[in-house]
């Protein structure tokens, strides 16, 4: 399943992005996806992932219950 994100930028900025994307052999969509991923990874490396809190294991987890 995939969601679509529309990003609105001034036409001149889009033209610059397209030229850079073409220069590295990518289309604009691929270039933008990679740029966003890199930015997210940089923020997560600095601040941690929003998933971290939900995936942490408590230091003393509750004991399991016996199954009958």
C-alpha positions as CSV (number, residue, x, y, z in Angstrom):
1,X,0.0,0.0,0.0
2,X,1.3,3.4,-0.9
3,X,0.2,6.9,0.0
4,X,0.8,9.9,-2.2
5,X,2.4,13.1,-0.9
6,X,2.1,16.2,-3.0
7,X,4.8,18.9,-2.5
8,X,4.2,22.3,-3.8
9,X,7.3,24.3,-4.6
10,X,7.8,27.4,-6.8
11,X,8.3,26.6,-10.4
12,X,11.9,28.0,-10.4
13,X,12.8,25.7,-7.5
14,X,11.3,22.7,-9.3
15,X,13.3,23.5,-12.4
16,X,16.5,23.5,-10.3
17,X,15.6,20.2,-8.6
18,X,14.8,18.6,-12.0
19,X,18.2,19.7,-13.4
20,X,20.0,18.3,-10.5
21,X,18.0,15.1,-10.6
22,X,18.8,14.7,-14.3
23,X,22.4,15.3,-13.6
24,X,22.6,12.3,-11.2
25,X,20.5,10.1,-13.5
26,X,17.2,10.2,-11.6
27,X,13.7,11.5,-12.3
28,X,12.4,14.2,-10.0
29,X,10.2,11.8,-7.9
30,X,13.1,9.5,-7.2
31,X,15.4,12.4,-6.4
32,X,12.8,13.9,-3.9
33,X,12.1,10.5,-2.2
34,X,15.8,10.0,-1.6
35,X,16.3,13.5,-0.3
36,X,13.4,13.1,2.1
37,X,14.7,9.7,3.3
38,X,18.1,11.2,4.0
39,X,16.6,14.1,5.9
40,X,14.5,11.8,8.0
41,X,17.5,9.5,8.8
42,X,19.5,12.5,9.8
43,X,16.8,13.8,12.2
44,X,16.3,10.3,13.6
45,X,20.0,9.9,14.2
46,X,20.0,13.1,16.1
47,X,16.7,12.8,18.0
48,X,15.8,9.2,17.8
49,X,13.0,7.5,15.9
50,X,9.4,8.1,16.9
51,X,9.1,4.2,17.0
52,X,11.8,3.9,19.7
53,X,9.4,4.6,22.6
54,X,6.8,2.1,21.4
55,X,9.4,-0.7,20.8
56,X,11.4,-0.4,23.9
57,X,11.5,-3.4,26.3
58,X,11.1,-2.4,29.9
59,X,14.1,-3.3,32.1
60,X,12.0,-5.7,34.2
61,X,9.3,-7.1,32.0
62,X,6.3,-8.6,33.7
63,X,6.5,-12.4,34.0
64,X,4.6,-14.5,31.5
65,X,1.4,-16.2,32.5
66,X,1.3,-20.0,32.5
67,X,-0.8,-21.4,29.7
68,X,-3.2,-24.2,30.6
